[in-house]
Amino acid sequence: MQYKTIKGIQVPEIGLGTYKLHERECDFTVREALDLGYRHIDTAQMYKNEREVGEAIHVSTVDREEIFLATKIWHTNLEHDDVLHTTEESLRNLRTPYVDLLMIHWPNEQYNLRETIRAMLMLRDQGKVMNIGVSNFPLHLLKKANDEIRAPVFCDQVEFHPFIDQLDILDYVLDNDIMLTAYAPLAQGKVNESEALQEIGEKYGKSPAQIALRWLIEQENVVAIPKASSSEHLKENIDIFDFMLEDEDFDRIDNLVKNLRLVDPSFAPDWND
């Protein structure tokens, strides 16, 4: 495993996304991922699997201190006291005294962002949260949190794959030593349909998915959390550290059409504001 250093903290470049993993499948997948060398696990209150993730980590032979564990507060739980109470519940479910990263899952203008962050910082001061961050924050909201409110934002977790443009956020996180966590990094499997990624993969003896993940982590401050449930895909997703993309191949992926946003619920923010 290789790491990115953000604000002096090392974060594994490839993590396990656990969205839609439930019950025994979730428990088994997290256990197997840890056995294979994964050290970055991402969950959320909304995923309804924190208990299974926590159990898998608890029974693992991997020390808790070696794991970068992230969870997210659902967008209806952003009232100051709700942040405190639901995070405590998350910690109980995860069977851990702390999480390495606590994020706001989605922005919600019905709540005072400053008060939400104040509660998150209380948890950090109590040692229950090591770092705070945001998810699905477009640039204007990321700037509001980091510049206007002056919150110590560690991360913005956003949809990022070869078919979506996140250059504005990427430029900003580079300038501010913030991590960009790429979720849906395989575009929900659509990377496998790309002729360009197939051709590049043949050159390196890698799959289109491995090429997409390599393209992501070769960018500064970017880590990726592909979801996988089969042993084959778990192994494939971390077998990307034995090669580097040549400039012409990296540029070819850069130049793919980038207009595919896959995650856009009714409560999503204005992405272009």
GIVENBEL-V995826 format. One record per backbone hydrogen bond with DSSP energy under -0.5 kcal/mol. NH is the residue of the N-H (numbers start at 0). CO is the residue of the C=O. E is the energy in kcal/mol with one decimal. If there is no record, write none. Layout:
nh/co/e
NH/CO/E
NH/CO/E
This chain:
nh/co/e
3/10/-2.7
5/3/-0.6
5/8/-2.9
8/5/-2.6
10/3/-2.9
12/1/-3.1
14/223/-2.9
15/39/-2.7
16/14/-0.6
16/225/-1.7
17/41/-1.1
20/17/-2.2
21/19/-0.6
24/21/-1.0
25/21/-1.3
26/22/-2.4
27/23/-2.9
28/24/-2.4
29/25/-2.6
30/26/-2.2
31/27/-2.6
32/28/-2.7
33/29/-2.4
34/30/-2.1
35/31/-2.0
36/32/-0.8
36/33/-0.7
37/32/-2.6
38/13/-0.5
40/67/-2.1
41/15/-2.5
42/69/-2.6
44/71/-2.4
46/43/-0.6
47/43/-0.5
47/44/-1.3
48/43/-0.6
52/48/-2.6
53/49/-2.8
54/50/-2.3
55/51/-2.3
56/52/-2.2
57/53/-2.5
58/54/-2.1
59/55/-0.8
65/62/-1.7
66/63/-1.7
67/38/-3.6
68/66/-0.9
69/40/-2.5
69/67/-0.5
70/100/-2.2
72/102/-3.3
76/73/-2.2
82/78/-2.6
83/79/-1.5
84/80/-2.7
85/81/-2.9
86/82/-1.8
87/83/-1.9
88/84/-1.9
89/85/-2.2
90/86/-2.6
91/87/-2.1
92/88/-2.6
93/89/-2.7
94/90/-0.6
94/91/-0.8
95/90/-1.8
98/127/-1.8
99/68/-1.5
100/68/-1.6
101/130/-2.3
102/70/-2.1
103/132/-1.5
104/72/-2.6
104/102/-0.6
110/107/-1.9
112/110/-0.8
115/111/-2.2
116/112/-2.5
117/113/-2.0
118/114/-2.0
119/115/-1.9
120/116/-2.5
121/117/-1.6
122/118/-1.9
123/119/-1.9
124/120/-2.6
125/121/-1.4
126/123/-1.6
127/122/-2.2
128/122/-1.0
129/98/-2.5
131/151/-0.6
132/101/-2.3
133/154/-2.7
134/103/-1.5
135/156/-3.1
137/135/-0.7
140/137/-0.7
141/137/-2.4
142/138/-2.7
143/139/-1.4
144/140/-2.2
145/141/-2.7
146/142/-3.0
147/142/-1.5
148/143/-2.8
150/144/-2.8
152/150/-2.3
153/131/-2.8
155/178/-2.4
156/133/-2.1
157/155/-0.6
157/180/-2.1
159/182/-1.9
163/160/-1.6
164/257/-0.6
165/163/-0.6
169/165/-2.6
170/166/-2.8
171/167/-1.6
172/168/-2.8
173/169/-1.9
174/170/-1.7
175/171/-1.2
176/172/-0.6
176/173/-0.7
177/172/-2.3
178/153/-2.9
179/220/-2.9
180/155/-1.5
180/178/-0.6
181/179/-0.6
181/222/-3.2
182/157/-2.4
182/180/-0.7
186/183/-2.0
188/185/-0.9
189/186/-2.0
190/185/-1.6
191/188/-1.3
192/189/-1.4
193/190/-1.3
197/193/-2.2
198/194/-2.5
199/195/-2.4
200/196/-2.3
201/197/-2.0
202/198/-1.3
203/199/-1.2
204/200/-1.2
205/200/-2.6
210/206/-2.1
211/207/-2.4
212/208/-2.4
213/209/-2.3
214/210/-2.5
215/211/-1.8
216/212/-2.5
217/213/-1.6
218/215/-1.7
221/218/-1.7
222/179/-2.2
223/12/-2.9
224/181/-2.3
227/16/-0.6
233/229/-2.4
234/230/-2.4
235/231/-2.3
236/232/-2.5
237/233/-0.7
237/234/-0.7
238/234/-0.6
238/235/-1.0
239/237/-1.1
248/245/-0.9
249/245/-2.5
250/246/-2.8
251/247/-1.5
252/248/-1.9
253/249/-2.3
254/250/-1.8
255/252/-1.6
258/256/-0.5
259/162/-2.8
260/258/-0.8
261/259/-0.6
263/261/-0.7
267/264/-1.9
270/268/-0.9
272/269/-1.1
